[in-house]
């Protein structure tokens, strides 16, 4: 799901656009930011709304390992929190 704020312009009020879309993560865009291939996989799962436990199960690693990868991603992207990271990555991929 993609949620986007559309600012109002007279005479139209502001609005929220909610759109469901499947998007293939462009790992090259993340590579340019210093994110490893494994970290890009994890970001892909986070964007789809998966929990650390579900990501760990899919990638055959522990949820603690997933958390460590996420911590590294936070530092590389300079963002805090799952929501901000997801928004940042989606913005990069749209360019």
Residue pairs with C-beta under 8 A, 6 or more apart in sequence:
1 18
1 19
1 20
2 17
2 18
2 19
2 20
2 21
2 90
3 16
3 17
3 18
4 16
4 17
4 19
5 14
5 15
5 16
5 17
6 14
6 15
6 16
6 17
7 14
8 14
8 15
23 47
23 93
25 40
25 43
25 44
25 47
25 89
25 93
26 93
27 37
27 40
29 92
29 93
29 95
30 39
30 40
30 43
30 89
30 92
31 37
31 40
33 76
33 77
33 92
34 76
35 43
35 73
35 76
35 77
38 59
38 69
39 69
39 72
39 73
39 76
41 59
42 55
42 59
42 66
42 69
42 70
42 73
43 73
43 85
43 89
45 54
45 55
45 58
45 59
46 55
46 70
46 82
46 85
46 86
47 86
47 89
47 90
50 58
51 63
52 63
52 66
52 67
52 70
53 63
55 63
55 66
56 62
56 63
56 65
56 66
59 66
70 82
70 85
73 85
74 80
74 85
77 85
77 88
77 89
79 85
79 88
